[in-house]
């Protein structure tokens, strides 16, 4: 009986430790408390979200040199997600991260599909050049916003915010979400933000902060 009780208690304890001590860190990697609490473009599209992540990074080039990397994101013939392609592709997303800006993919517009099947696609909901690029799922339960802000000295603050409505999920699925999907999204999104940072800085024009 002791072993049985231990097997039951261990995952419950792990969940409690993560939920109370680590989850908020995972959901706000790289972001300040002020950034995590700040209202951003796209928040109004899903005001009753019960899962919100805000992750951010500083990039050593101006916003106009970061924006093109965001606009060309996507699977198949688009620019990928700048994260772990092999994981994306195991999940069937067909991502191939580009290492250069692709001029033919710079004409994104509101209503365009980023990825997904027709009934669950992520579409461009807000497009404010060099400021905000926001996607929303067809069912309205997911909003993903990229916010680009000048950070002074020729640098950019890039923020990625995800808003989800998970209340309709069965409890077991919500537990899986918190224990598996939340930490997994941190791994993938941190790699993505750093991937954008590395690419933008590597191809930075002469005189930019990244070259000084």
C-alpha positions, 0 to 999 in steps of 0.5 A: 500500500505504501508503494501505491500511495507513493506512486499516487502522491509523486505526480500530485506533488510534482504538479503542485510544485510546478503549479505554485513555483515554476509555472509562472516562470515558464509562462513569462520567460525573458519578460519583466513583470511590467511586460507580463501585465501590460495590455498588448495588441490582440488581447482584446480578441480573447479577453477571457483567456485563462492561460496567458504566456508572455515571453520576450527578448532584446535584439540588437537591431532596429525593428525594421530589421526584425519585422521581416523575419516575423512576416515570413514565418510559417510551414511548407514553403514559408520561412519556418518558425526558427525553433527545433525544426525536427520537433515541429516536423515530428508533429507533422508541421513541415517547418523549415527555418530560413536563414535569410529574409525571403522577399517573396514572402513579405506581403502578408495581409490580414486574413492570410493563413499562417498554418493549420487545417481550414477548420482550425487555421491560424489567420492574421488578425492584426497587422501593424507593420513593424509594430504588431503581428497577431494571429487568431485560430478559427475557433477563437480559442487561441491568439498569438501576438508578436509585438515589436518595440524600439528599445533604444540604441538601435535595439528592439524588444520582441514580445511573444504573447499567447492567449488560450481559452482552455476552460472547455477542456476536460480536467485530464487534458487541462492537467496535460496542458499544464504539465506538458504543453506549457513547459514544452512551449517554453522550450520551443518559444525560447528557441524561436526568439533566440533564433530570430535574434541570431538571424537578425543580428547576424544579417544586421546592416553596418552601423546597427547596434549588433555590429558595434 
